[in-house]
Every structure is written in C-alpha cells, then in structure tokens.
Amino acid sequence: MNEHSQKVYNVMLYLGYPESFALLIAREMSTEYTAGRIIAYFGRAGKPPLEEVADEMLAIQADRDKFVDKHINQHAQEVINRMYAERRSGDDEEEE
C-alpha cells in the first residue's frame, strides 16, 4: 500500500470503519488526488454510512477517469494537428 492509500486507511480506521472495508477503499484511492478527495469528504461528511462512502469512491474514480480521458484526447489532438501542419508545410515547399 502506498503512502496515499495508507493515509486513507488510517483515517477510515480512526473513524471506526471495518478494516476490510477501509482496505478496499484505500486500495482504490491510491493517488494524491483521489486520496485527498476522499479524506476531504470525510472531513465534510463525518462518518457517513458504508454505502455513501462507496458511492463517493465511485464518483471520485469517475472524475479521475474523465480527467485522464480528457488529457489523452488533448494529446491525440495535438499529434494530429502537428501531423497536418507538417503535411501542409511539406505541400507548400513542393509548390515552390
């Protein structure tokens, strides 16, 4: 378990969640971003029921996935734009 997961795990145990549930959530919240979000959630919500914690974990993962997809798509678009620009500059050179 990395340091971010360990922080989530420790917070959940401190709040009194079952160890097996805390371990499951902690393994999924393993980045600085996701761990920070779930810990902030506990700060706002106190000790919500297990179902609400699971829902929040899924929402955080969905946000993270959208963020990753957006950056993948941006990179792909940059590559395509570069390819078109190189092709245009090559066509301009041939016309001269």
VEXKE-895844 format. One record per atom (N, C-alpha, C, O): residue in one letter; residue number from 1; atom name; y, z negated, x. Coordinates in steps of 0.1 Angstrom, whole numbers, plus 5000, padded with zeros to 4 digits. Atoms other than C-alpha are relative to their C-alpha. Layout:
<nodes>
+--------+-----+-------+------+------+------+
! residu ! num ! atome !    y !    z !    x !
+--------+-----+-------+------+------+------+
!      a ! NUM !    CA !    Y !    Z !    X !
...
+--------+-----+-------+------+------+------+
</nodes>
This chain:
<nodes>
+--------+-----+-------+------+------+------+
! residu ! num ! atome !    y !    z !    x !
+--------+-----+-------+------+------+------+
!      m !   1 !     N ! 4988 ! 5000 ! 5009 !
!      m !   1 !    CA ! 5000 ! 5000 ! 5000 !
!      m !   1 !     C ! 5012 ! 5000 ! 5009 !
!      m !   1 !     O ! 5013 ! 4992 ! 5018 !
!      n !   2 !     N ! 4988 ! 5000 ! 4991 !
!      n !   2 !    CA ! 5034 ! 5009 ! 5015 !
!      n !   2 !     C ! 5010 ! 4989 ! 4996 !
!      n !   2 !     O ! 5007 ! 4982 ! 4986 !
!      e !   3 !     N ! 4991 ! 5011 ! 5003 !
!      e !   3 !    CA ! 5064 ! 4987 ! 5015 !
!      e !   3 !     C ! 5007 ! 5000 ! 4987 !
!      e !   3 !     O ! 5010 ! 4990 ! 4981 !
!      h !   4 !     N ! 4994 ! 4999 ! 5013 !
!      h !   4 !    CA ! 5079 ! 5000 ! 4983 !
!      h !   4 !     C ! 4990 ! 4996 ! 4989 !
!      h !   4 !     O ! 4994 ! 4988 ! 4980 !
!      s !   5 !     N ! 5010 ! 5004 ! 5010 !
!      s !   5 !    CA ! 5047 ! 4996 ! 4964 !
!      s !   5 !     C ! 4998 ! 4985 ! 5001 !
!      s !   5 !     O ! 4996 ! 4978 ! 4991 !
!      q !   6 !     N ! 5001 ! 5014 ! 4998 !
!      q !   6 !    CA ! 5044 ! 4961 ! 4979 !
!      q !   6 !     C ! 5011 ! 4992 ! 4993 !
!      q !   6 !     O ! 5008 ! 4981 ! 4987 !
!      k !   7 !     N ! 4989 ! 5007 ! 5007 !
!      k !   7 !    CA ! 5078 ! 4951 ! 4965 !
!      k !   7 !     C ! 4998 ! 5000 ! 4985 !
!      k !   7 !     O ! 5000 ! 4990 ! 4979 !
!      v !   8 !     N ! 5003 ! 5000 ! 5015 !
!      v !   8 !    CA ! 5069 ! 4963 ! 4930 !
!      v !   8 !     C ! 4989 ! 4991 ! 4997 !
!      v !   8 !     O ! 4990 ! 4983 ! 4987 !
!      y !   9 !     N ! 5011 ! 5009 ! 5003 !
!      y !   9 !    CA ! 5036 ! 4945 ! 4932 !
!      y !   9 !     C ! 5004 ! 4985 ! 5000 !
!      y !   9 !     O ! 5000 ! 4978 ! 4992 !
!      n !  10 !     N ! 4995 ! 5013 ! 4999 !
!      n !  10 !    CA ! 5053 ! 4913 ! 4943 !
!      n !  10 !     C ! 5008 ! 4995 ! 4989 !
!      n !  10 !     O ! 5007 ! 4984 ! 4983 !
!      v !  11 !     N ! 4991 ! 5003 ! 5011 !
!      v !  11 !    CA ! 5079 ! 4914 ! 4916 !
!      v !  11 !     C ! 4991 ! 4998 ! 4987 !
!      v !  11 !     O ! 4994 ! 4989 ! 4979 !
!      m !  12 !     N ! 5009 ! 5001 ! 5012 !
!      m !  12 !    CA ! 5052 ! 4920 ! 4890 !
!      m !  12 !     C ! 4992 ! 4988 ! 4999 !
!      m !  12 !     O ! 4990 ! 4981 ! 4989 !
!      l !  13 !     N ! 5008 ! 5013 ! 4999 !
!      l !  13 !    CA ! 5031 ! 4891 ! 4902 !
!      l !  13 !     C ! 5009 ! 4989 ! 4997 !
!      l !  13 !     O ! 5005 ! 4979 ! 4990 !
!      y !  14 !     N ! 4990 ! 5011 ! 5002 !
!      y !  14 !    CA ! 5062 ! 4869 ! 4902 !
!      y !  14 !     C ! 5003 ! 4999 ! 4985 !
!      y !  14 !     O ! 5005 ! 4988 ! 4980 !
!      l !  15 !     N ! 4997 ! 5000 ! 5014 !
!      l !  15 !    CA ! 5069 ! 4879 ! 4866 !
!      l !  15 !     C ! 4988 ! 4996 ! 4991 !
!      l !  15 !     O ! 4989 ! 4993 ! 4979 !
!      g !  16 !     N ! 5012 ! 5004 ! 5007 !
!      g !  16 !    CA ! 5033 ! 4870 ! 4857 !
!      g !  16 !     C ! 4991 ! 5010 ! 4994 !
!      g !  16 !     O ! 4983 ! 5007 ! 4985 !
!      y !  17 !     N ! 5009 ! 4990 ! 5004 !
!      y !  17 !    CA ! 5017 ! 4903 ! 4851 !
!      y !  17 !     C ! 4986 ! 4999 ! 5006 !
!      y !  17 !     O ! 4985 ! 4993 ! 5017 !
!      p !  18 !     N ! 5014 ! 5001 ! 4994 !
!      p !  18 !    CA ! 4979 ! 4906 ! 4857 !
!      p !  18 !     C ! 5000 ! 5008 ! 5013 !
!      p !  18 !     O ! 5006 ! 5018 ! 5014 !
!      e !  19 !     N ! 5000 ! 4994 ! 4986 !
!      e !  19 !    CA ! 4971 ! 4915 ! 4893 !
!      e !  19 !     C ! 4995 ! 5015 ! 4999 !
!      e !  19 !     O ! 5001 ! 5023 ! 5006 !
!      s !  20 !     N ! 5005 ! 4986 ! 5001 !
!      s !  20 !    CA ! 4951 ! 4946 ! 4883 !
!      s !  20 !     C ! 5010 ! 5010 ! 4994 !
!      s !  20 !     O ! 5012 ! 5021 ! 4999 !
!      f !  21 !     N ! 4989 ! 4992 ! 5006 !
!      f !  21 !    CA ! 4980 ! 4959 ! 4862 !
!      f !  21 !     C ! 5011 ! 5002 ! 5010 !
!      f !  21 !     O ! 5016 ! 5014 ! 5012 !
!      a !  22 !     N ! 4990 ! 4999 ! 4990 !
!      a !  22 !    CA ! 5005 ! 4952 ! 4889 !
!      a !  22 !     C ! 4996 ! 5009 ! 5011 !
!      a !  22 !     O ! 5005 ! 5017 ! 5016 !
!      l !  23 !     N ! 5005 ! 4991 ! 4990 !
!      l !  23 !    CA ! 4984 ! 4970 ! 4914 !
!      l !  23 !     C ! 5000 ! 5015 ! 4996 !
!      l !  23 !     O ! 5004 ! 5023 ! 5003 !
!      l !  24 !     N ! 5000 ! 4986 ! 5005 !
!      l !  24 !    CA ! 4981 ! 5001 ! 4892 !
!      l !  24 !     C ! 5014 ! 5005 ! 5000 !
!      l !  24 !     O ! 5017 ! 5016 ! 5004 !
!      i !  25 !     N ! 4986 ! 4995 ! 5001 !
!      i !  25 !    CA ! 5018 ! 5003 ! 4886 !
!      i !  25 !     C ! 5006 ! 5001 ! 5014 !
!      i !  25 !     O ! 5013 ! 5011 ! 5017 !
!      a !  26 !     N ! 4994 ! 5000 ! 4987 !
!      a !  26 !    CA ! 5027 ! 4995 ! 4922 !
!      a !  26 !     C ! 4995 ! 5013 ! 5008 !
!      a !  26 !     O ! 5003 ! 5019 ! 5015 !
!      r !  27 !     N ! 5005 ! 4988 ! 4993 !
!      r !  27 !    CA ! 5005 ! 5024 ! 4935 !
!      r !  27 !     C ! 5007 ! 5012 ! 4995 !
!      r !  27 !     O ! 5009 ! 5022 ! 5003 !
!      e !  28 !     N ! 4993 ! 4989 ! 5006 !
!      e !  28 !    CA ! 5023 ! 5048 ! 4912 !
!      e !  28 !     C ! 5015 ! 5000 ! 5004 !
!      e !  28 !     O ! 5021 ! 5011 ! 5004 !
!      m !  29 !     N ! 4986 ! 5002 ! 4996 !
!      m !  29 !    CA ! 5058 ! 5035 ! 4922 !
!      m !  29 !     C ! 5001 ! 4998 ! 5015 !
!      m !  29 !     O ! 5005 ! 4988 ! 5019 !
!      s !  30 !     N ! 5002 ! 5002 ! 4985 !
!      s !  30 !    CA ! 5054 ! 5042 ! 4959 !
!      s !  30 !     C ! 5012 ! 5005 ! 5008 !
!      s !  30 !     O ! 5012 ! 5004 ! 5020 !
!      t !  31 !     N ! 4989 ! 4995 ! 4993 !
!      t !  31 !    CA ! 5087 ! 5059 ! 4968 !
!      t !  31 !     C ! 5012 ! 4990 ! 4998 !
!      t !  31 !     O ! 5012 ! 4982 ! 4989 !
!      e !  32 !     N ! 4988 ! 5008 ! 5001 !
!      e !  32 !    CA ! 5121 ! 5042 ! 4974 !
!      e !  32 !     C ! 5006 ! 5002 ! 4986 !
!      e !  32 !     O ! 5010 ! 4992 ! 4980 !
!      y !  33 !     N ! 4994 ! 4997 ! 5013 !
!      y !  33 !    CA ! 5134 ! 5059 ! 4943 !
!      y !  33 !     C ! 4992 ! 4994 ! 4988 !
!      y !  33 !     O ! 4998 ! 4987 ! 4980 !
!      t !  34 !     N ! 5007 ! 5005 ! 5012 !
!      t !  34 !    CA ! 5106 ! 5051 ! 4919 !
!      t !  34 !     C ! 4999 ! 4984 ! 5000 !
!      t !  34 !     O ! 4999 ! 4978 ! 4990 !
!      a !  35 !     N ! 5001 ! 5015 ! 4999 !
!      a !  35 !    CA ! 5102 ! 5015 ! 4932 !
!      a !  35 !     C ! 5013 ! 4994 ! 4996 !
!      a !  35 !     O ! 5013 ! 4984 ! 4988 !
!      g !  36 !     N ! 4987 ! 5005 ! 5003 !
!      g !  36 !    CA ! 5139 ! 5009 ! 4929 !
!      g !  36 !     C ! 5003 ! 5001 ! 4985 !
!      g !  36 !     O ! 5008 ! 4992 ! 4979 !
!      r !  37 !     N ! 4998 ! 4998 ! 5015 !
!      r !  37 !    CA ! 5139 ! 5023 ! 4893 !
!      r !  37 !     C ! 4992 ! 4989 ! 4992 !
!      r !  37 !     O ! 4997 ! 4983 ! 4983 !
!      i !  38 !     N ! 5009 ! 5009 ! 5008 !
!      i !  38 !    CA ! 5110 ! 5001 ! 4881 !
!      i !  38 !     C ! 5005 ! 4986 ! 5002 !
!      i !  38 !     O ! 5005 ! 4977 ! 4993 !
!      i !  39 !     N ! 4995 ! 5013 ! 4998 !
!      i !  39 !    CA ! 5124 ! 4970 ! 4898 !
!      i !  39 !     C ! 5013 ! 4997 ! 4992 !
!      i !  39 !     O ! 5015 ! 4987 ! 4987 !
!      a !  40 !     N ! 4988 ! 5001 ! 5008 !
!      a !  40 !    CA ! 5158 ! 4976 ! 4882 !
!      a !  40 !     C ! 4997 ! 4999 ! 4985 !
!      a !  40 !     O ! 5004 ! 4991 ! 4978 !
!      y !  41 !     N ! 5005 ! 5001 ! 5014 !
!      y !  41 !    CA ! 5140 ! 4980 ! 4849 !
!      y !  41 !     C ! 4996 ! 4985 ! 4997 !
!      y !  41 !     O ! 5000 ! 4980 ! 4987 !
!      f !  42 !     N ! 5004 ! 5014 ! 5002 !
!      f !  42 !    CA ! 5125 ! 4945 ! 4853 !
!      f !  42 !     C ! 5012 ! 4991 ! 5000 !
!      f !  42 !     O ! 5013 ! 4982 ! 4993 !
!      g !  43 !     N ! 4987 ! 5008 ! 5000 !
!      g !  43 !    CA ! 5160 ! 4932 ! 4861 !
!      g !  43 !     C ! 5007 ! 5001 ! 4987 !
!      g !  43 !     O ! 5013 ! 4991 ! 4983 !
!      r !  44 !     N ! 4994 ! 4999 ! 5013 !
!      r !  44 !    CA ! 5173 ! 4945 ! 4828 !
!      r !  44 !     C ! 4992 ! 4995 ! 4989 !
!      r !  44 !     O ! 4997 ! 4988 ! 4980 !
!      a !  45 !     N ! 5009 ! 5003 ! 5011 !
!      a !  45 !    CA ! 5143 ! 4940 ! 4806 !
!      a !  45 !     C ! 4993 ! 4986 ! 5001 !
!      a !  45 !     O ! 4987 ! 4982 ! 4991 !
!      g !  46 !     N ! 5007 ! 5013 ! 4999 !
!      g !  46 !    CA ! 5130 ! 4907 ! 4819 !
!      g !  46 !     C ! 4985 ! 5002 ! 5002 !
!      g !  46 !     O ! 4980 ! 5008 ! 5012 !
!      k !  47 !     N ! 5015 ! 4998 ! 5000 !
!      k !  47 !    CA ! 5092 ! 4907 ! 4812 !
!      k !  47 !     C ! 4996 ! 5007 ! 4988 !
!      k !  47 !     O ! 4991 ! 5001 ! 4978 !
!      p !  48 !     N ! 5004 ! 4992 ! 5012 !
!      p !  48 !    CA ! 5085 ! 4935 ! 4788 !
!      p !  48 !     C ! 4985 ! 5000 ! 4999 !
!      p !  48 !     O ! 4978 ! 4998 ! 5009 !
!      p !  49 !     N ! 5015 ! 4999 ! 5002 !
!      p !  49 !    CA ! 5050 ! 4940 ! 4773 !
!      p !  49 !     C ! 4994 ! 5011 ! 5009 !
!      p !  49 !     O ! 5001 ! 5020 ! 5014 !
!      l !  50 !     N ! 5007 ! 4991 ! 4991 !
!      l !  50 !    CA ! 5024 ! 4959 ! 4794 !
!      l !  50 !     C ! 5003 ! 5015 ! 4995 !
!      l !  50 !     O ! 5005 ! 5023 ! 5004 !
!      e !  51 !     N ! 4998 ! 4986 ! 5005 !
!      e !  51 !    CA ! 5028 ! 4990 ! 4771 !
!      e !  51 !     C ! 5014 ! 5005 ! 5004 !
!      e !  51 !     O ! 5015 ! 5017 ! 5007 !
!      e !  52 !     N ! 4987 ! 4995 ! 4997 !
!      e !  52 !    CA ! 5065 ! 4992 ! 4777 !
!      e !  52 !     C ! 5002 ! 5002 ! 5015 !
!      e !  52 !     O ! 5009 ! 5012 ! 5019 !
!      v !  53 !     N ! 4999 ! 4997 ! 4985 !
!      v !  53 !    CA ! 5061 ! 4989 ! 4815 !
!      v !  53 !     C ! 4993 ! 5013 ! 5003 !
!      v !  53 !     O ! 4998 ! 5021 ! 5011 !
!      a !  54 !     N ! 5007 ! 4987 ! 4998 !
!      a !  54 !    CA ! 5035 ! 5017 ! 4813 !
!      a !  54 !     C ! 5009 ! 5012 ! 4996 !
!      a !  54 !     O ! 5009 ! 5022 ! 5003 !
!      d !  55 !     N ! 4992 ! 4990 ! 5005 !
!      d !  55 !    CA ! 5059 ! 5038 ! 4793 !
!      d !  55 !     C ! 5012 ! 5003 ! 5010 !
!      d !  55 !     O ! 5015 ! 5014 ! 5012 !
!      e !  56 !     N ! 4989 ! 4998 ! 4991 !
!      e !  56 !    CA ! 5088 ! 5032 ! 4817 !
!      e !  56 !     C ! 4995 ! 5006 ! 5013 !
!      e !  56 !     O ! 5002 ! 5015 ! 5019 !
!      m !  57 !     N ! 5006 ! 4994 ! 4988 !
!      m !  57 !    CA ! 5065 ! 5041 ! 4847 !
!      m !  57 !     C ! 4998 ! 5015 ! 4997 !
!      m !  57 !     O ! 5002 ! 5023 ! 5006 !
!      l !  58 !     N ! 5001 ! 4986 ! 5003 !
!      l !  58 !    CA ! 5057 ! 5074 ! 4830 !
!      l !  58 !     C ! 5013 ! 5007 ! 4999 !
!      l !  58 !     O ! 5014 ! 5019 ! 5003 !
!      a !  59 !     N ! 4986 ! 4994 ! 5000 !
!      a !  59 !    CA ! 5094 ! 5081 ! 4823 !
!      a !  59 !     C ! 5005 ! 5002 ! 5014 !
!      a !  59 !     O ! 5011 ! 5012 ! 5016 !
!      i !  60 !     N ! 4995 ! 4999 ! 4986 !
!      i !  60 !    CA ! 5102 ! 5074 ! 4859 !
!      i !  60 !     C ! 4993 ! 5011 ! 5007 !
!      i !  60 !     O ! 5000 ! 5019 ! 5015 !
!      q !  61 !     N ! 5007 ! 4990 ! 4993 !
!      q !  61 !    CA ! 5075 ! 5097 ! 4871 !
!      q !  61 !     C ! 5004 ! 5014 ! 4994 !
!      q !  61 !     O ! 5005 ! 5023 ! 5002 !
!      a !  62 !     N ! 4995 ! 4987 ! 5005 !
!      a !  62 !    CA ! 5087 ! 5125 ! 4847 !
!      a !  62 !     C ! 5013 ! 5003 ! 5006 !
!      a !  62 !     O ! 5016 ! 5015 ! 5009 !
!      d !  63 !     N ! 4987 ! 4998 ! 4993 !
!      d !  63 !    CA ! 5122 ! 5121 ! 4861 !
!      d !  63 !     C ! 4999 ! 5005 ! 5014 !
!      d !  63 !     O ! 5005 ! 5015 ! 5018 !
!      r !  64 !     N ! 5003 ! 4996 ! 4986 !
!      r !  64 !    CA ! 5109 ! 5123 ! 4896 !
!      r !  64 !     C ! 4994 ! 5014 ! 5001 !
!      r !  64 !     O ! 4999 ! 5022 ! 5009 !
!      d !  65 !     N ! 5006 ! 4986 ! 5000 !
!      d !  65 !    CA ! 5088 ! 5154 ! 4888 !
!      d !  65 !     C ! 5011 ! 5011 ! 4997 !
!      d !  65 !     O ! 5010 ! 5021 ! 5003 !
!      k !  66 !     N ! 4989 ! 4991 ! 5003 !
!      k !  66 !    CA ! 5119 ! 5171 ! 4872 !
!      k !  66 !     C ! 5008 ! 5003 ! 5012 !
!      k !  66 !     O ! 5012 ! 5014 ! 5015 !
!      f !  67 !     N ! 4991 ! 4999 ! 4987 !
!      f !  67 !    CA ! 5139 ! 5164 ! 4904 !
!      f !  67 !     C ! 4993 ! 5008 ! 5010 !
!      f !  67 !     O ! 4999 ! 5017 ! 5016 !
!      v !  68 !     N ! 5007 ! 4992 ! 4990 !
!      v !  68 !    CA ! 5112 ! 5178 ! 4926 !
!      v !  68 !     C ! 4999 ! 5014 ! 4996 !
!      v !  68 !     O ! 5001 ! 5023 ! 5005 !
!      d !  69 !     N ! 5001 ! 4986 ! 5005 !
!      d !  69 !    CA ! 5107 ! 5209 ! 4905 !
!      d !  69 !     C ! 5014 ! 5007 ! 5002 !
!      d !  69 !     O ! 5014 ! 5019 ! 5006 !
!      k !  70 !     N ! 4987 ! 4994 ! 4999 !
!      k !  70 !    CA ! 5145 ! 5215 ! 4905 !
!      k !  70 !     C ! 5002 ! 5004 ! 5014 !
!      k !  70 !     O ! 5008 ! 5015 ! 5017 !
!      h !  71 !     N ! 4998 ! 4996 ! 4986 !
!      h !  71 !    CA ! 5146 ! 5214 ! 4943 !
!      h !  71 !     C ! 4991 ! 5011 ! 5005 !
!      h !  71 !     O ! 4995 ! 5019 ! 5013 !
!      i !  72 !     N ! 5009 ! 4989 ! 4997 !
!      i !  72 !    CA ! 5116 ! 5236 ! 4946 !
!      i !  72 !     C ! 5005 ! 5013 ! 4995 !
!      i !  72 !     O ! 5006 ! 5023 ! 5003 !
!      n !  73 !     N ! 4994 ! 4988 ! 5006 !
!      n !  73 !    CA ! 5132 ! 5261 ! 4923 !
!      n !  73 !     C ! 5013 ! 5005 ! 5007 !
!      n !  73 !     O ! 5015 ! 5017 ! 5009 !
!      q !  74 !     N ! 4988 ! 4997 ! 4993 !
!      q !  74 !    CA ! 5165 ! 5259 ! 4941 !
!      q !  74 !     C ! 4997 ! 5007 ! 5014 !
!      q !  74 !     O ! 5003 ! 5016 ! 5018 !
!      h !  75 !     N ! 5004 ! 4994 ! 4987 !
!      h !  75 !    CA ! 5148 ! 5266 ! 4975 !
!      h !  75 !     C ! 4994 ! 5014 ! 4998 !
!      h !  75 !     O ! 4998 ! 5023 ! 5005 !
!      a !  76 !     N ! 5005 ! 4987 ! 5003 !
!      a !  76 !    CA ! 5129 ! 5295 ! 4960 !
!      a !  76 !     C ! 5011 ! 5010 ! 4997 !
!      a !  76 !     O ! 5011 ! 5022 ! 5002 !
!      q !  77 !     N ! 4989 ! 4991 ! 5003 !
!      q !  77 !    CA ! 5161 ! 5310 ! 4946 !
!      q !  77 !     C ! 5008 ! 5003 ! 5012 !
!      q !  77 !     O ! 5012 ! 5015 ! 5014 !
!      e !  78 !     N ! 4993 ! 4998 ! 4987 !
!      e !  78 !    CA ! 5178 ! 5306 ! 4980 !
!      e !  78 !     C ! 4992 ! 5011 ! 5008 !
!      e !  78 !     O ! 4999 ! 5019 ! 5014 !
!      v !  79 !     N ! 5008 ! 4991 ! 4993 !
!      v !  79 !    CA ! 5149 ! 5325 ! 4996 !
!      v !  79 !     C ! 5002 ! 5014 ! 4994 !
!      v !  79 !     O ! 5003 ! 5024 ! 5001 !
!      i !  80 !     N ! 4999 ! 4987 ! 5007 !
!      i !  80 !    CA ! 5151 ! 5353 ! 4970 !
!      i !  80 !     C ! 5014 ! 5006 ! 5003 !
!      i !  80 !     O ! 5015 ! 5018 ! 5006 !
!      n !  81 !     N ! 4987 ! 4996 ! 4998 !
!      n !  81 !    CA ! 5189 ! 5355 ! 4974 !
!      n !  81 !     C ! 5002 ! 5006 ! 5014 !
!      n !  81 !     O ! 5008 ! 5016 ! 5016 !
!      r !  82 !     N ! 4999 ! 4996 ! 4986 !
!      r !  82 !    CA ! 5186 ! 5357 ! 5012 !
!      r !  82 !     C ! 4993 ! 5014 ! 5002 !
!      r !  82 !     O ! 4998 ! 5023 ! 5009 !
!      m !  83 !     N ! 5007 ! 4988 ! 4999 !
!      m !  83 !    CA ! 5160 ! 5384 ! 5008 !
!      m !  83 !     C ! 5008 ! 5012 ! 4995 !
!      m !  83 !     O ! 5008 ! 5023 ! 5001 !
!      y !  84 !     N ! 4992 ! 4990 ! 5006 !
!      y !  84 !    CA ! 5182 ! 5405 ! 4985 !
!      y !  84 !     C ! 5012 ! 5003 ! 5009 !
!      y !  84 !     O ! 5015 ! 5015 ! 5011 !
!      a !  85 !     N ! 4988 ! 4998 ! 4992 !
!      a !  85 !    CA ! 5212 ! 5400 ! 5008 !
!      a !  85 !     C ! 4996 ! 5008 ! 5013 !
!      a !  85 !     O ! 5003 ! 5017 ! 5017 !
!      e !  86 !     N ! 5005 ! 4993 ! 4988 !
!      e !  86 !    CA ! 5192 ! 5412 ! 5039 !
!      e !  86 !     C ! 4997 ! 5014 ! 4996 !
!      e !  86 !     O ! 4999 ! 5023 ! 5004 !
!      r !  87 !     N ! 5004 ! 4986 ! 5004 !
!      r !  87 !    CA ! 5179 ! 5442 ! 5020 !
!      r !  87 !     C ! 5013 ! 5008 ! 4997 !
!      r !  87 !     O ! 5014 ! 5020 ! 5001 !
!      r !  88 !     N ! 4987 ! 4993 ! 5002 !
!      r !  88 !    CA ! 5215 ! 5451 ! 5009 !
!      r !  88 !     C ! 5007 ! 5004 ! 5013 !
!      r !  88 !     O ! 5012 ! 5015 ! 5015 !
!      s !  89 !     N ! 4994 ! 4997 ! 4987 !
!      s !  89 !    CA ! 5228 ! 5448 ! 5044 !
!      s !  89 !     C ! 4993 ! 5011 ! 5007 !
!      s !  89 !     O ! 4999 ! 5019 ! 5015 !
!      g !  90 !     N ! 5008 ! 4989 ! 4994 !
!      g !  90 !    CA ! 5200 ! 5470 ! 5056 !
!      g !  90 !     C ! 5002 ! 5013 ! 4994 !
!      g !  90 !     O ! 5003 ! 5023 ! 5001 !
!      d !  91 !     N ! 4996 ! 4987 ! 5007 !
!      d !  91 !    CA ! 5208 ! 5496 ! 5030 !
!      d !  91 !     C ! 5013 ! 5005 ! 5004 !
!      d !  91 !     O ! 5015 ! 5017 ! 5005 !
!      d !  92 !     N ! 4987 ! 4996 ! 4996 !
!      d !  92 !    CA ! 5244 ! 5496 ! 5040 !
!      d !  92 !     C ! 5000 ! 5006 ! 5014 !
!      d !  92 !     O ! 5008 ! 5016 ! 5016 !
!      e !  93 !     N ! 5001 ! 4995 ! 4986 !
!      e !  93 !    CA ! 5235 ! 5502 ! 5076 !
!      e !  93 !     C ! 4994 ! 5014 ! 5000 !
!      e !  93 !     O ! 4998 ! 5023 ! 5008 !
!      e !  94 !     N ! 5007 ! 4987 ! 5001 !
!      e !  94 !    CA ! 5213 ! 5532 ! 5066 !
!      e !  94 !     C ! 5010 ! 5010 ! 4995 !
!      e !  94 !     O ! 5009 ! 5022 ! 4999 !
!      e !  95 !     N ! 4990 ! 4991 ! 5005 !
!      e !  95 !    CA ! 5242 ! 5548 ! 5047 !
!      e !  95 !     C ! 5010 ! 5005 ! 5010 !
!      e !  95 !     O ! 5015 ! 5016 ! 5008 !
!      e !  96 !     N ! 4989 ! 4997 ! 4990 !
!      e !  96 !    CA ! 5265 ! 5548 ! 5077 !
!      e !  96 !     C ! 4995 ! 5011 ! 5009 !
!      e !  96 !     O ! 5002 ! 5015 ! 5018 !
+--------+-----+-------+------+------+------+
</nodes>
